[in-house]
Amino acid sequence: MHELSITRNIVATVVEHARGRKVDGVTLKVGDLAGIELQALRFCFDICAEGTCLEGAELHIEQIPGRGRCLECDERVPLEQPIAICPCDKRARMIIEAGEELLIHSMEVH
């Protein structure tokens, strides 16, 4: 479960930036193609936050849909998998433009 190590890093980063202030909430942006199980991330967040300034904080997750761009026709298409073929040509290569993100977008402190 790599979500545990990811969550430990998220909590450590937020704790560092909070500088001792109580954190009430954290918002993450997580791409649909990032390979992260959101339920596991939520579960790990509560465990990793125990005993820190994040204990009891709400975790908000904004999902970023996958999107690719065809290198042949320049068309942008939604992606459900990190590997895709453009509808214009079954051999055309695509590059991923969105959906692989894992960002700490904001934190609420008081």
C-alpha positions as a printed Julia matrix, in Angstrom:
110×3 Matrix{Float64}:
   0.0    0.0     0.0
   1.99   2.99   -1.25
  -0.78   5.31   -0.06
   0.67   5.07    3.46
   4.06   6.46    2.44
   2.41   9.1     0.26
   0.2   10.17    3.16
   3.13  10.31    5.57
   4.85  12.73    3.18
   1.69  14.83    2.8
   1.24  15.07    6.58
   4.94  15.92    7.12
   4.77  18.67    4.49
   1.61  20.19    5.95
   2.99  20.02    9.51
   6.13  21.82    8.36
   4.15  24.59    6.66
   1.67  24.93    9.54
   4.5   25.96   11.89
   2.72  24.78   15.01
  -0.73  26.13   14.12
  -3.73  23.79   14.28
  -4.8   22.56   10.85
  -8.55  22.2    10.34
  -8.51  20.93    6.78
  -6.32  19.94    3.86
  -7.31  19.96    0.2
  -5.52  17.68   -2.23
  -5.8   17.54   -6.0
  -5.44  13.95   -7.16
  -5.42  12.9   -10.79
  -7.54   9.96  -11.89
  -4.43   8.51  -13.58
  -2.15   8.91  -10.54
  -2.63   5.32   -9.43
  -3.8    6.31   -5.96
  -6.66   4.58   -4.19
  -8.62   7.45   -2.63
 -10.28   5.38    0.11
  -6.87   4.1     1.23
  -5.51   7.66    1.17
  -8.38   8.84    3.39
  -7.86   5.95    5.8
  -4.1    6.57    6.01
  -4.61  10.31    6.49
  -6.47   9.82    9.76
  -3.8    7.43   11.04
  -0.84   9.6    10.0
  -2.45  12.77   11.4
  -2.77  11.32   14.93
  -0.63  13.22   17.42
   0.12  16.05   14.97
  -1.4   19.48   14.36
  -3.55  17.75   11.71
  -5.32  15.45   14.14
  -9.04  15.8    13.49
  -8.5   17.77   10.26
 -10.82  17.19    7.33
  -9.32  15.84    4.14
 -10.84  17.22    0.95
  -9.93  15.6    -2.35
 -10.54  17.19   -5.73
 -10.24  14.64   -8.51
  -8.55  15.73  -11.74
  -9.83  13.85  -14.79
  -7.34  12.35  -17.2
  -6.78  14.19  -20.46
  -4.46  13.51  -23.35
  -3.38  15.27  -26.51
  -2.74  13.51  -29.81
   0.69  14.18  -31.28
  -0.71  13.77  -34.81
  -3.93  15.79  -34.89
  -3.49  17.85  -31.68
  -6.97  16.78  -30.47
  -7.49  16.68  -26.72
  -9.44  13.69  -25.42
 -10.48  12.4   -21.99
  -8.38   9.5   -20.7
  -9.49   6.78  -18.34
  -6.15   4.94  -18.52
  -2.59   6.25  -18.75
  -2.24   4.6   -22.17
  -4.47   5.75  -25.0
  -4.83   5.84  -28.75
  -6.35   8.86  -30.46
  -9.61   8.3   -32.32
  -8.04   9.97  -35.4
  -5.61   7.1   -36.02
  -5.16   3.81  -34.2
  -1.4    4.29  -34.27
  -1.24   7.94  -33.2
   0.63   8.58  -29.98
  -0.88  10.56  -27.13
   0.74  12.55  -24.37
  -0.89  12.92  -20.99
  -1.74  16.53  -20.18
  -3.73  16.03  -16.97
  -4.66  13.34  -14.51
  -1.32  12.33  -13.0
  -1.26  15.1   -10.38
  -0.91  14.73   -6.64
  -0.85  18.21   -5.16
  -1.38  19.71   -1.74
  -3.65  22.49   -2.95
  -4.44  24.24    0.34
  -4.66  23.93    4.09
  -6.97  25.6     6.59
  -5.27  26.78    9.77
  -6.28  28.84   12.79
